[in-house]
Amino acid sequence: TPTLTKDIQFADNGAINPTFRTIDVMVGHQINLTPDIKLLVQSMGRIANNYQSILDFNAGIELNHKITFGLGTRFGNPVINSITPNAGFALQNAYLGFAYDYPLSQLRGQQIGSFELVAFYSIKLKKSKYEGISPRFF
């Protein structure tokens, strides 16, 4: 339908070219409260020329380098679009977590929210003295 593809141009060679641009910025920080308790904060912002700009903010606690739980929110229009409780646990080089995104916008009457499952495995080939933590996988 024309409304679904109005922001996409189809080239003669079959390539799909979006007509909109976005800029995503992500930052995060880990604060050591005690040797076994860490506060994790992260934020991601998206500026888009054809869509609403958003700002996600997440804060969580990590216990004993194994269990994490936290709360996130998405700011936009209205001021707070959703609340997202989340939790997860780490095993050796893997992480398994889940979140529930509860909408607070006008869509709340049309949807019940969404469950999200996160799983990743990290292959460590060599220990680096410059090893860091990505805010994406707190």
A tleap script that builds the chain and sets N, CA, C and O, in Angstrom:
source leaprc.protein.ff14SB
mol = sequence {
  NTHR PRO THR LEU THR LYS ASP ILE GLN PHE
  ALA ASP ASN GLY ALA ILE ASN PRO THR PHE
  ARG THR ILE ASP VAL MET VAL GLY HIE GLN
  ILE ASN LEU THR PRO ASP ILE LYS LEU LEU
  VAL GLN SER MET GLY ARG ILE ALA ASN ASN
  TYR GLN SER ILE LEU ASP PHE ASN ALA GLY
  ILE GLU LEU ASN HIE LYS ILE THR PHE GLY
  LEU GLY THR ARG PHE GLY ASN PRO VAL ILE
  ASN SER ILE THR PRO ASN ALA GLY PHE ALA
  LEU GLN ASN ALA TYR LEU GLY PHE ALA TYR
  ASP TYR PRO LEU SER GLN LEU ARG GLY GLN
  GLN ILE GLY SER PHE GLU LEU VAL ALA PHE
  TYR SER ILE LYS LEU LYS LYS SER LYS TYR
  GLU GLY ILE SER PRO ARG PHE CPHE
}
set mol.1.N position { 0.834 -1.182 0.000 }
set mol.1.CA position { 0.000 0.000 0.000 }
set mol.1.C position { 0.878 1.244 0.000 }
set mol.1.O position { 1.974 1.213 0.559 }
set mol.2.N position { 0.430 2.334 -0.609 }
set mol.2.CA position { 1.258 3.541 -0.696 }
set mol.2.C position { 1.640 4.123 0.661 }
set mol.2.O position { 2.728 4.684 0.791 }
set mol.3.N position { 0.793 4.011 1.666 }
set mol.3.CA position { 1.121 4.599 2.968 }
set mol.3.C position { 2.234 3.846 3.681 }
set mol.3.O position { 2.972 4.444 4.464 }
set mol.4.N position { 2.373 2.555 3.430 }
set mol.4.CA position { 3.439 1.786 4.072 }
set mol.4.C position { 4.786 2.041 3.424 }
set mol.4.O position { 5.816 1.917 4.087 }
set mol.5.N position { 4.808 2.390 2.161 }
set mol.5.CA position { 6.068 2.536 1.436 }
set mol.5.C position { 6.384 3.966 1.048 }
set mol.5.O position { 7.297 4.185 0.252 }
set mol.6.N position { 5.669 4.950 1.576 }
set mol.6.CA position { 5.899 6.330 1.157 }
set mol.6.C position { 7.284 6.847 1.553 }
set mol.6.O position { 7.788 7.772 0.915 }
set mol.7.N position { 7.912 6.280 2.585 }
set mol.7.CA position { 9.240 6.709 3.009 }
set mol.7.C position { 10.347 5.835 2.444 }
set mol.7.O position { 11.497 5.938 2.871 }
set mol.8.N position { 10.013 4.972 1.483 }
set mol.8.CA position { 11.000 4.072 0.885 }
set mol.8.C position { 10.970 4.250 -0.627 }
set mol.8.O position { 9.900 4.279 -1.235 }
set mol.9.N position { 12.143 4.369 -1.225 }
set mol.9.CA position { 12.251 4.431 -2.674 }
set mol.9.C position { 12.848 3.115 -3.154 }
set mol.9.O position { 13.829 2.626 -2.593 }
set mol.10.N position { 12.252 2.548 -4.191 }
set mol.10.CA position { 12.750 1.308 -4.767 }
set mol.10.C position { 13.545 1.650 -6.022 }
set mol.10.O position { 13.007 2.239 -6.960 }
set mol.11.N position { 14.823 1.282 -6.040 }
set mol.11.CA position { 15.683 1.555 -7.186 }
set mol.11.C position { 15.466 0.510 -8.268 }
set mol.11.O position { 14.915 -0.559 -8.008 }
set mol.12.N position { 15.906 0.825 -9.491 }
set mol.12.CA position { 15.762 -0.101 -10.621 }
set mol.12.C position { 16.515 -1.405 -10.406 }
set mol.12.O position { 16.109 -2.445 -10.924 }
set mol.13.N position { 17.609 -1.363 -9.646 }
set mol.13.CA position { 18.390 -2.586 -9.401 }
set mol.13.C position { 17.845 -3.404 -8.231 }
set mol.13.O position { 18.469 -4.382 -7.819 }
set mol.14.N position { 16.688 -3.015 -7.691 }
set mol.14.CA position { 16.070 -3.766 -6.604 }
set mol.14.C position { 16.467 -3.298 -5.222 }
set mol.14.O position { 15.975 -3.825 -4.225 }
set mol.15.N position { 17.362 -2.303 -5.144 }
set mol.15.CA position { 17.789 -1.791 -3.837 }
set mol.15.C position { 16.666 -0.990 -3.190 }
set mol.15.O position { 15.864 -0.355 -3.874 }
set mol.16.N position { 16.625 -1.031 -1.884 }
set mol.16.CA position { 15.642 -0.278 -1.110 }
set mol.16.C position { 16.370 0.896 -0.459 }
set mol.16.O position { 17.344 0.703 0.269 }
set mol.17.N position { 15.898 2.104 -0.723 }
set mol.17.CA position { 16.528 3.308 -0.195 }
set mol.17.C position { 15.545 4.076 0.672 }
set mol.17.O position { 14.569 4.617 0.151 }
set mol.18.N position { 15.770 4.138 1.974 }
set mol.18.CA position { 14.868 4.943 2.806 }
set mol.18.C position { 15.081 6.429 2.514 }
set mol.18.O position { 16.202 6.855 2.235 }
set mol.19.N position { 14.016 7.208 2.578 }
set mol.19.CA position { 14.108 8.643 2.330 }
set mol.19.C position { 14.263 9.434 3.615 }
set mol.19.O position { 14.317 10.663 3.571 }
set mol.20.N position { 14.336 8.773 4.751 }
set mol.20.CA position { 14.491 9.466 6.019 }
set mol.20.C position { 15.843 9.113 6.622 }
set mol.20.O position { 16.440 8.093 6.278 }
set mol.21.N position { 16.313 9.950 7.511 }
set mol.21.CA position { 17.594 9.741 8.183 }
set mol.21.C position { 17.375 9.811 9.686 }
set mol.21.O position { 16.517 10.550 10.168 }
set mol.22.N position { 18.156 9.038 10.414 }
set mol.22.CA position { 18.116 9.091 11.872 }
set mol.22.C position { 19.529 9.191 12.415 }
set mol.22.O position { 20.491 8.770 11.772 }
set mol.23.N position { 19.636 9.747 13.594 }
set mol.23.CA position { 20.898 9.772 14.330 }
set mol.23.C position { 20.608 9.142 15.690 }
set mol.23.O position { 19.722 9.596 16.415 }
set mol.24.N position { 21.355 8.097 16.030 }
set mol.24.CA position { 21.210 7.425 17.322 }
set mol.24.C position { 22.452 7.703 18.157 }
set mol.24.O position { 23.577 7.614 17.666 }
set mol.25.N position { 22.235 8.042 19.424 }
set mol.25.CA position { 23.332 8.284 20.356 }
set mol.25.C position { 23.064 7.455 21.602 }
set mol.25.O position { 21.958 7.467 22.144 }
set mol.26.N position { 24.097 6.726 22.055 }
set mol.26.CA position { 23.941 5.873 23.229 }
set mol.26.C position { 25.103 6.125 24.191 }
set mol.26.O position { 26.262 6.179 23.782 }
set mol.27.N position { 24.772 6.278 25.475 }
set mol.27.CA position { 25.786 6.440 26.513 }
set mol.27.C position { 25.391 5.592 27.715 }
set mol.27.O position { 24.213 5.292 27.913 }
set mol.28.N position { 26.365 5.214 28.503 }
set mol.28.CA position { 26.086 4.439 29.701 }
set mol.28.C position { 27.245 4.514 30.671 }
set mol.28.O position { 28.367 4.861 30.301 }
set mol.29.N position { 26.957 4.186 31.912 }
set mol.29.CA position { 27.996 4.219 32.934 }
set mol.29.C position { 27.672 3.199 34.023 }
set mol.29.O position { 26.509 2.959 34.349 }
set mol.30.N position { 28.709 2.619 34.564 }
set mol.30.CA position { 28.570 1.667 35.667 }
set mol.30.C position { 29.182 2.295 36.908 }
set mol.30.O position { 30.328 2.745 36.885 }
set mol.31.N position { 28.415 2.324 37.992 }
set mol.31.CA position { 28.874 2.908 39.256 }
set mol.31.C position { 28.980 1.785 40.280 }
set mol.31.O position { 27.990 1.113 40.571 }
set mol.32.N position { 30.163 1.579 40.820 }
set mol.32.CA position { 30.378 0.539 41.825 }
set mol.32.C position { 29.936 1.059 43.191 }
set mol.32.O position { 30.603 1.907 43.783 }
set mol.33.N position { 28.805 0.545 43.691 }
set mol.33.CA position { 28.315 0.938 45.010 }
set mol.33.C position { 29.055 0.179 46.097 }
set mol.33.O position { 29.460 0.764 47.101 }
set mol.34.N position { 29.232 -1.124 45.903 }
set mol.34.CA position { 30.042 -1.991 46.759 }
set mol.34.C position { 30.745 -2.956 45.801 }
set mol.34.O position { 30.458 -2.937 44.604 }
set mol.35.N position { 31.649 -3.792 46.291 }
set mol.35.CA position { 32.282 -4.751 45.374 }
set mol.35.C position { 31.283 -5.698 44.696 }
set mol.35.O position { 31.558 -6.199 43.606 }
set mol.36.N position { 30.135 -5.949 45.323 }
set mol.36.CA position { 29.168 -6.886 44.759 }
set mol.36.C position { 27.908 -6.229 44.197 }
set mol.36.O position { 27.063 -6.916 43.623 }
set mol.37.N position { 27.767 -4.914 44.351 }
set mol.37.CA position { 26.565 -4.216 43.870 }
set mol.37.C position { 26.982 -3.064 42.980 }
set mol.37.O position { 27.777 -2.209 43.370 }
set mol.38.N position { 26.424 -3.058 41.764 }
set mol.38.CA position { 26.735 -2.010 40.803 }
set mol.38.C position { 25.448 -1.353 40.321 }
set mol.38.O position { 24.432 -2.019 40.121 }
set mol.39.N position { 25.505 -0.049 40.139 }
set mol.39.CA position { 24.397 0.694 39.552 }
set mol.39.C position { 24.732 0.897 38.077 }
set mol.39.O position { 25.805 1.403 37.746 }
set mol.40.N position { 23.824 0.508 37.198 }
set mol.40.CA position { 24.018 0.625 35.761 }
set mol.40.C position { 23.026 1.646 35.222 }
set mol.40.O position { 21.820 1.510 35.427 }
set mol.41.N position { 23.522 2.654 34.543 }
set mol.41.CA position { 22.641 3.645 33.923 }
set mol.41.C position { 23.002 3.749 32.453 }
set mol.41.O position { 24.174 3.675 32.083 }
set mol.42.N position { 21.989 3.920 31.619 }
set mol.42.CA position { 22.228 4.062 30.192 }
set mol.42.C position { 21.107 4.878 29.583 }
set mol.42.O position { 19.991 4.927 30.101 }
set mol.43.N position { 21.428 5.512 28.478 }
set mol.43.CA position { 20.439 6.300 27.767 }
set mol.43.C position { 20.700 6.179 26.278 }
set mol.43.O position { 21.846 6.090 25.838 }
set mol.44.N position { 19.619 6.179 25.510 }
set mol.44.CA position { 19.740 6.169 24.054 }
set mol.44.C position { 18.766 7.193 23.496 }
set mol.44.O position { 17.588 7.208 23.855 }
set mol.45.N position { 19.262 8.039 22.623 }
set mol.45.CA position { 18.419 9.042 21.991 }
set mol.45.C position { 18.384 8.824 20.491 }
set mol.45.O position { 19.370 8.392 19.895 }
set mol.46.N position { 17.255 9.123 19.890 }
set mol.46.CA position { 17.109 9.005 18.440 }
set mol.46.C position { 16.481 10.291 17.917 }
set mol.46.O position { 15.419 10.719 18.369 }
set mol.47.N position { 17.162 10.885 16.962 }
set mol.47.CA position { 16.639 12.065 16.281 }
set mol.47.C position { 16.352 11.639 14.850 }
set mol.47.O position { 17.242 11.154 14.152 }
set mol.48.N position { 15.121 11.819 14.417 }
set mol.48.CA position { 14.713 11.398 13.083 }
set mol.48.C position { 14.011 12.548 12.383 }
set mol.48.O position { 13.226 13.272 12.996 }
set mol.49.N position { 14.299 12.716 11.081 }
set mol.49.CA position { 13.719 13.862 10.392 }
set mol.49.C position { 12.249 13.687 10.047 }
set mol.49.O position { 11.543 14.690 9.941 }
set mol.50.N position { 11.752 12.479 9.868 }
set mol.50.CA position { 10.348 12.274 9.510 }
set mol.50.C position { 9.520 11.691 10.640 }
set mol.50.O position { 8.307 11.528 10.500 }
set mol.51.N position { 10.159 11.374 11.760 }
set mol.51.CA position { 9.452 10.720 12.853 }
set mol.51.C position { 9.740 11.434 14.155 }
set mol.51.O position { 10.609 12.302 14.231 }
set mol.52.N position { 9.002 11.057 15.169 }
set mol.52.CA position { 9.171 11.645 16.492 }
set mol.52.C position { 10.526 11.249 17.075 }
set mol.52.O position { 10.921 10.086 17.005 }
set mol.53.N position { 11.231 12.214 17.649 }
set mol.53.CA position { 12.480 11.922 18.338 }
set mol.53.C position { 12.149 11.306 19.693 }
set mol.53.O position { 11.126 11.627 20.299 }
set mol.54.N position { 13.027 10.417 20.162 }
set mol.54.CA position { 12.773 9.736 21.435 }
set mol.54.C position { 14.033 9.736 22.291 }
set mol.54.O position { 15.145 9.929 21.799 }
set mol.55.N position { 13.830 9.516 23.567 }
set mol.55.CA position { 14.926 9.346 24.502 }
set mol.55.C position { 14.558 8.204 25.439 }
set mol.55.O position { 13.540 8.266 26.129 }
set mol.56.N position { 15.378 7.169 25.463 }
set mol.56.CA position { 15.198 6.053 26.392 }
set mol.56.C position { 16.182 6.235 27.542 }
set mol.56.O position { 17.338 6.601 27.330 }
set mol.57.N position { 15.716 5.979 28.753 }
set mol.57.CA position { 16.584 6.024 29.921 }
set mol.57.C position { 16.356 4.756 30.732 }
set mol.57.O position { 15.216 4.402 31.031 }
set mol.58.N position { 17.447 4.069 31.089 }
set mol.58.CA position { 17.366 2.823 31.855 }
set mol.58.C position { 18.294 2.909 33.057 }
set mol.58.O position { 19.397 3.446 32.966 }
set mol.59.N position { 17.841 2.380 34.172 }
set mol.59.CA position { 18.669 2.281 35.369 }
set mol.59.C position { 18.446 0.903 35.965 }
set mol.59.O position { 17.323 0.400 36.001 }
set mol.60.N position { 19.525 0.304 36.430 }
set mol.60.CA position { 19.404 -1.038 36.991 }
set mol.60.C position { 20.481 -1.320 38.015 }
set mol.60.O position { 21.426 -0.550 38.185 }
set mol.61.N position { 20.316 -2.428 38.684 }
set mol.61.CA position { 21.254 -2.898 39.706 }
set mol.61.C position { 21.796 -4.253 39.259 }
set mol.61.O position { 21.047 -5.104 38.778 }
set mol.62.N position { 23.099 -4.444 39.421 }
set mol.62.CA position { 23.718 -5.748 39.173 }
set mol.62.C position { 24.219 -6.283 40.511 }
set mol.62.O position { 24.942 -5.596 41.232 }
set mol.63.N position { 23.829 -7.514 40.834 }
set mol.63.CA position { 24.219 -8.148 42.088 }
set mol.63.C position { 25.186 -9.293 41.830 }
set mol.63.O position { 24.902 -10.186 41.032 }
set mol.64.N position { 26.318 -9.265 42.498 }
set mol.64.CA position { 27.315 -10.350 42.439 }
set mol.64.C position { 27.724 -10.717 41.017 }
set mol.64.O position { 28.032 -11.881 40.757 }
set mol.65.N position { 27.737 -9.789 40.115 }
set mol.65.CA position { 28.128 -10.016 38.715 }
set mol.65.C position { 27.267 -11.068 38.033 }
set mol.65.O position { 27.686 -11.639 37.027 }
set mol.66.N position { 26.091 -11.337 38.546 }
set mol.66.CA position { 25.247 -12.415 38.006 }
set mol.66.C position { 23.831 -11.962 37.661 }
set mol.66.O position { 23.339 -12.256 36.571 }
set mol.67.N position { 23.172 -11.251 38.571 }
set mol.67.CA position { 21.752 -10.936 38.419 }
set mol.67.C position { 21.579 -9.436 38.210 }
set mol.67.O position { 22.183 -8.627 38.914 }
set mol.68.N position { 20.752 -9.076 37.239 }
set mol.68.CA position { 20.449 -7.670 37.002 }
set mol.68.C position { 18.940 -7.462 37.004 }
set mol.68.O position { 18.180 -8.335 36.585 }
set mol.69.N position { 18.525 -6.320 37.471 }
set mol.69.CA position { 17.123 -5.922 37.359 }
set mol.69.C position { 17.072 -4.405 37.331 }
set mol.69.O position { 17.914 -3.726 37.919 }
set mol.70.N position { 16.077 -3.892 36.644 }
set mol.70.CA position { 16.007 -2.451 36.528 }
set mol.70.C position { 14.684 -1.975 35.963 }
set mol.70.O position { 13.717 -2.728 35.843 }
set mol.71.N position { 14.679 -0.696 35.621 }
set mol.71.CA position { 13.487 -0.058 35.112 }
set mol.71.C position { 13.906 0.943 34.038 }
set mol.71.O position { 14.879 1.679 34.203 }
set mol.72.N position { 13.172 0.958 32.957 }
set mol.72.CA position { 13.448 1.884 31.876 }
set mol.72.C position { 12.207 2.679 31.530 }
set mol.72.O position { 11.089 2.289 31.866 }
set mol.73.N position { 12.415 3.794 30.855 }
set mol.73.CA position { 11.294 4.600 30.396 }
set mol.73.C position { 11.656 5.237 29.068 }
set mol.73.O position { 12.828 5.485 28.784 }
set mol.74.N position { 10.650 5.498 28.264 }
set mol.74.CA position { 10.843 6.149 26.971 }
set mol.74.C position { 10.121 7.484 27.006 }
set mol.74.O position { 8.923 7.556 27.282 }
set mol.75.N position { 10.871 8.537 26.723 }
set mol.75.CA position { 10.312 9.878 26.684 }
set mol.75.C position { 10.038 10.261 25.233 }
set mol.75.O position { 10.821 9.935 24.341 }
set mol.76.N position { 8.945 10.943 25.006 }
set mol.76.CA position { 8.592 11.383 23.661 }
set mol.76.C position { 7.325 12.205 23.751 }
set mol.76.O position { 7.254 13.171 24.511 }
set mol.77.N position { 6.332 11.825 22.980 }
set mol.77.CA position { 5.050 12.525 23.002 }
set mol.77.C position { 3.951 11.505 23.195 }
set mol.77.O position { 3.728 10.733 22.262 }
set mol.78.N position { 3.243 11.418 24.301 }
set mol.78.CA position { 3.312 12.301 25.456 }
set mol.78.C position { 4.667 12.198 26.154 }
set mol.78.O position { 5.559 11.488 25.689 }
set mol.79.N position { 4.812 12.892 27.245 }
set mol.79.CA position { 6.121 12.996 27.882 }
set mol.79.C position { 6.725 11.620 28.160 }
set mol.79.O position { 7.888 11.388 27.830 }
set mol.80.N position { 5.968 10.711 28.755 }
set mol.80.CA position { 6.467 9.352 29.002 }
set mol.80.C position { 5.628 8.382 28.174 }
set mol.80.O position { 4.425 8.246 28.397 }
set mol.81.N position { 6.273 7.706 27.213 }
set mol.81.CA position { 5.580 6.773 26.318 }
set mol.81.C position { 5.404 5.389 26.905 }
set mol.81.O position { 4.389 4.735 26.666 }
set mol.82.N position { 6.403 4.927 27.685 }
set mol.82.CA position { 6.323 3.568 28.207 }
set mol.82.C position { 7.203 3.405 29.434 }
set mol.82.O position { 8.125 4.183 29.678 }
set mol.83.N position { 6.889 2.374 30.191 }
set mol.83.CA position { 7.686 1.946 31.343 }
set mol.83.C position { 8.110 0.505 31.053 }
set mol.83.O position { 7.303 -0.310 30.606 }
set mol.84.N position { 9.388 0.200 31.311 }
set mol.84.CA position { 9.900 -1.122 30.974 }
set mol.84.C position { 10.653 -1.743 32.141 }
set mol.84.O position { 11.833 -1.445 32.324 }
set mol.85.N position { 10.012 -2.600 32.942 }
set mol.85.CA position { 10.776 -3.363 33.930 }
set mol.85.C position { 11.571 -4.457 33.218 }
set mol.85.O position { 11.107 -5.023 32.228 }
set mol.86.N position { 12.770 -4.752 33.726 }
set mol.86.CA position { 13.607 -5.770 33.085 }
set mol.86.C position { 14.429 -6.510 34.123 }
set mol.86.O position { 14.664 -6.009 35.223 }
set mol.87.N position { 14.860 -7.700 33.763 }
set mol.87.CA position { 15.691 -8.524 34.641 }
set mol.87.C position { 16.484 -9.504 33.782 }
set mol.87.O position { 16.121 -9.781 32.639 }
set mol.88.N position { 17.563 -10.020 34.344 }
set mol.88.CA position { 18.367 -10.990 33.621 }
set mol.88.C position { 19.423 -11.598 34.513 }
set mol.88.O position { 19.593 -11.195 35.664 }
set mol.89.N position { 20.129 -12.569 33.973 }
set mol.89.CA position { 21.218 -13.186 34.723 }
set mol.89.C position { 22.326 -13.608 33.777 }
set mol.89.O position { 22.090 -13.915 32.608 }
set mol.90.N position { 23.534 -13.617 34.308 }
set mol.90.CA position { 24.723 -13.944 33.529 }
set mol.90.C position { 25.210 -15.341 33.884 }
set mol.90.O position { 25.161 -15.757 35.042 }
set mol.91.N position { 25.675 -16.049 32.879 }
set mol.91.CA position { 26.300 -17.363 33.031 }
set mol.91.C position { 27.602 -17.356 32.241 }
set mol.91.O position { 27.571 -17.129 31.032 }
set mol.92.N position { 28.706 -17.589 32.858 }
set mol.92.CA position { 30.002 -17.657 32.197 }
set mol.92.C position { 30.136 -16.529 31.171 }
set mol.92.O position { 30.305 -15.379 31.576 }
set mol.93.N position { 30.070 -16.798 29.876 }
set mol.93.CA position { 30.183 -15.777 28.836 }
set mol.93.C position { 28.832 -15.458 28.189 }
set mol.93.O position { 28.795 -14.910 27.088 }
set mol.94.N position { 27.753 -15.784 28.839 }
set mol.94.CA position { 26.427 -15.595 28.250 }
set mol.94.C position { 25.554 -14.738 29.159 }
set mol.94.O position { 25.837 -14.568 30.345 }
set mol.95.N position { 24.488 -14.204 28.574 }
set mol.95.CA position { 23.516 -13.412 29.319 }
set mol.95.C position { 22.132 -13.734 28.786 }
set mol.95.O position { 21.940 -13.862 27.577 }
set mol.96.N position { 21.183 -13.862 29.677 }
set mol.96.CA position { 19.793 -14.092 29.305 }
set mol.96.C position { 18.940 -13.137 30.123 }
set mol.96.O position { 19.038 -13.096 31.350 }
set mol.97.N position { 18.101 -12.370 29.435 }
set mol.97.CA position { 17.278 -11.403 30.127 }
set mol.97.C position { 15.933 -11.221 29.453 }
set mol.97.O position { 15.716 -11.684 28.333 }
set mol.98.N position { 15.040 -10.548 30.140 }
set mol.98.CA position { 13.728 -10.268 29.565 }
set mol.98.C position { 13.261 -8.898 30.049 }
set mol.98.O position { 13.734 -8.375 31.058 }
set mol.99.N position { 12.325 -8.343 29.301 }
set mol.99.CA position { 11.734 -7.052 29.649 }
set mol.99.C position { 10.284 -7.049 29.205 }
set mol.99.O position { 9.898 -7.774 28.288 }
set mol.100.N position { 9.499 -6.238 29.857 }
set mol.100.CA position { 8.110 -6.043 29.460 }
set mol.100.C position { 7.900 -4.548 29.239 }
set mol.100.O position { 8.051 -3.754 30.168 }
set mol.101.N position { 7.561 -4.173 28.039 }
set mol.101.CA position { 7.357 -2.784 27.669 }
set mol.101.C position { 5.872 -2.455 27.808 }
set mol.101.O position { 5.055 -2.896 26.999 }
set mol.102.N position { 5.526 -1.680 28.836 }
set mol.102.CA position { 4.133 -1.319 29.105 }
set mol.102.C position { 3.867 0.070 28.545 }
set mol.102.O position { 4.460 1.041 29.015 }
set mol.103.N position { 2.979 0.191 27.543 }
set mol.103.CA position { 2.750 1.493 26.911 }
set mol.103.C position { 1.943 2.438 27.799 }
set mol.103.O position { 1.032 2.014 28.510 }
set mol.104.N position { 2.287 3.711 27.750 }
set mol.104.CA position { 1.544 4.749 28.461 }
set mol.104.C position { 0.961 5.782 27.488 }
set mol.104.O position { 0.301 6.733 27.906 }
set mol.105.N position { 1.210 5.587 26.203 }
set mol.105.CA position { 0.730 6.526 25.194 }
set mol.105.C position { -0.719 6.225 24.834 }
set mol.105.O position { -1.352 5.376 25.461 }
set mol.106.N position { -1.243 6.913 23.833 }
set mol.106.CA position { -2.611 6.702 23.380 }
set mol.106.C position { -2.815 5.301 22.808 }
set mol.106.O position { -3.955 4.857 22.669 }
set mol.107.N position { -1.730 4.598 22.473 }
set mol.107.CA position { -1.844 3.231 21.959 }
set mol.107.C position { -2.198 2.226 23.048 }
set mol.107.O position { -2.503 1.072 22.747 }
set mol.108.N position { -2.163 2.647 24.295 }
set mol.108.CA position { -2.419 1.719 25.411 }
set mol.108.C position { -3.761 1.009 25.265 }
set mol.108.O position { -3.881 -0.154 25.650 }
set mol.109.N position { -4.765 1.678 24.722 }
set mol.109.CA position { -6.065 1.034 24.539 }
set mol.109.C position { -6.077 0.019 23.404 }
set mol.109.O position { -7.001 -0.788 23.303 }
set mol.110.N position { -5.047 0.054 22.541 }
set mol.110.CA position { -4.991 -0.837 21.386 }
set mol.110.C position { -4.001 -1.984 21.555 }
set mol.110.O position { -4.046 -2.953 20.798 }
set mol.111.N position { -3.122 -1.889 22.525 }
set mol.111.CA position { -2.135 -2.950 22.729 }
set mol.111.C position { -1.901 -3.162 24.218 }
set mol.111.O position { -2.166 -2.273 25.027 }
set mol.112.N position { -1.411 -4.323 24.571 }
set mol.112.CA position { -1.165 -4.634 25.979 }
set mol.112.C position { 0.307 -4.516 26.348 }
set mol.112.O position { 0.679 -4.748 27.498 }
set mol.113.N position { 1.140 -4.160 25.386 }
set mol.113.CA position { 2.567 -4.072 25.635 }
set mol.113.C position { 3.292 -5.170 24.892 }
set mol.113.O position { 2.696 -5.901 24.101 }
set mol.114.N position { 4.582 -5.282 25.153 }
set mol.114.CA position { 5.358 -6.312 24.461 }
set mol.114.C position { 6.387 -6.914 25.400 }
set mol.114.O position { 6.973 -6.218 26.229 }
set mol.115.N position { 6.600 -8.213 25.259 }
set mol.115.CA position { 7.648 -8.910 25.977 }
set mol.115.C position { 8.874 -8.958 25.079 }
set mol.115.O position { 8.760 -9.154 23.869 }
set mol.116.N position { 10.029 -8.782 25.667 }
set mol.116.CA position { 11.277 -8.840 24.917 }
set mol.116.C position { 12.208 -9.823 25.608 }
set mol.116.O position { 12.317 -9.832 26.834 }
set mol.117.N position { 12.867 -10.635 24.827 }
set mol.117.CA position { 13.836 -11.600 25.328 }
set mol.117.C position { 15.194 -11.241 24.751 }
set mol.117.O position { 15.328 -11.030 23.546 }
set mol.118.N position { 16.202 -11.172 25.614 }
set mol.118.CA position { 17.553 -10.837 25.195 }
set mol.118.C position { 18.459 -12.006 25.560 }
set mol.118.O position { 18.439 -12.498 26.688 }
set mol.119.N position { 19.243 -12.436 24.599 }
set mol.119.CA position { 20.220 -13.499 24.858 }
set mol.119.C position { 21.461 -13.217 24.027 }
set mol.119.O position { 21.363 -12.887 22.845 }
set mol.120.N position { 22.610 -13.344 24.637 }
set mol.120.CA position { 23.833 -13.234 23.859 }
set mol.120.C position { 24.930 -14.066 24.498 }
set mol.120.O position { 24.905 -14.372 25.690 }
set mol.121.N position { 25.889 -14.418 23.662 }
set mol.121.CA position { 27.047 -15.185 24.085 }
set mol.121.C position { 28.283 -14.453 23.592 }
set mol.121.O position { 28.347 -14.058 22.428 }
set mol.122.N position { 29.245 -14.272 24.448 }
set mol.122.CA position { 30.468 -13.555 24.110 }
set mol.122.C position { 31.626 -14.534 24.002 }
set mol.122.O position { 31.929 -15.260 24.949 }
set mol.123.N position { 32.263 -14.548 22.858 }
set mol.123.CA position { 33.435 -15.397 22.644 }
set mol.123.C position { 34.663 -14.571 22.997 }
set mol.123.O position { 34.943 -13.559 22.356 }
set mol.124.N position { 35.382 -14.997 24.000 }
set mol.124.CA position { 36.572 -14.274 24.427 }
set mol.124.C position { 37.794 -15.017 23.907 }
set mol.124.O position { 38.140 -16.096 24.388 }
set mol.125.N position { 38.436 -14.414 22.918 }
set mol.125.CA position { 39.608 -15.038 22.324 }
set mol.125.C position { 40.889 -14.647 23.043 }
set mol.125.O position { 41.773 -15.478 23.246 }
set mol.126.N position { 40.986 -13.394 23.424 }
set mol.126.CA position { 42.200 -12.911 24.069 }
set mol.126.C position { 41.832 -11.757 24.995 }
set mol.126.O position { 41.057 -10.883 24.606 }
set mol.127.N position { 42.353 -11.738 26.170 }
set mol.127.CA position { 42.094 -10.667 27.133 }
set mol.127.C position { 42.856 -9.418 26.693 }
set mol.127.O position { 44.056 -9.472 26.424 }
set mol.128.N position { 42.153 -8.309 26.626 }
set mol.128.CA position { 42.759 -7.053 26.222 }
set mol.128.C position { 42.844 -6.120 27.421 }
set mol.128.O position { 41.931 -6.090 28.246 }
set mol.129.N position { 43.917 -5.368 27.526 }
set mol.129.CA position { 44.021 -4.402 28.620 }
set mol.129.C position { 43.117 -3.204 28.372 }
set mol.129.O position { 42.915 -2.384 29.267 }
set mol.130.N position { 42.567 -3.095 27.156 }
set mol.130.CA position { 41.661 -1.994 26.815 }
set mol.130.C position { 40.204 -2.436 26.786 }
set mol.130.O position { 39.352 -1.732 26.243 }
set mol.131.N position { 39.916 -3.579 27.358 }
set mol.131.CA position { 38.556 -4.117 27.330 }
set mol.131.C position { 37.598 -3.186 28.062 }
set mol.131.O position { 37.891 -2.728 29.166 }
set mol.132.N position { 36.453 -2.909 27.446 }
set mol.132.CA position { 35.460 -2.023 28.027 }
set mol.132.C position { 34.111 -2.686 28.091 }
set mol.132.O position { 33.960 -3.854 27.731 }
set mol.133.N position { 33.137 -1.945 28.547 }
set mol.133.CA position { 31.774 -2.443 28.669 }
set mol.133.C position { 30.908 -1.645 27.715 }
set mol.133.O position { 30.913 -0.414 27.754 }
set mol.134.N position { 30.175 -2.320 26.871 }
set mol.134.CA position { 29.269 -1.642 25.960 }
set mol.134.C position { 27.991 -1.284 26.710 }
set mol.134.O position { 27.426 -2.145 27.384 }
set mol.135.N position { 27.511 -0.031 26.615 }
set mol.135.CA position { 26.262 0.320 27.295 }
set mol.135.C position { 25.062 -0.419 26.728 }
set mol.135.O position { 24.020 -0.489 27.380 }
set mol.136.N position { 25.188 -0.969 25.531 }
set mol.136.CA position { 24.087 -1.680 24.917 }
set mol.136.C position { 23.784 -2.975 25.652 }
set mol.136.O position { 22.634 -3.413 25.662 }
set mol.137.N position { 24.789 -3.605 26.272 }
set mol.137.CA position { 24.594 -4.912 26.886 }
set mol.137.C position { 24.812 -4.877 28.385 }
set mol.137.O position { 25.373 -5.819 28.946 }
set mol.138.N position { 24.379 -3.804 29.051 }
set mol.138.CA position { 24.427 -3.786 30.508 }
set mol.138.C position { 23.504 -4.852 31.006 }
set mol.138.O position { 23.370 -5.036 32.216 }
savepdb mol mol.pdb
quit
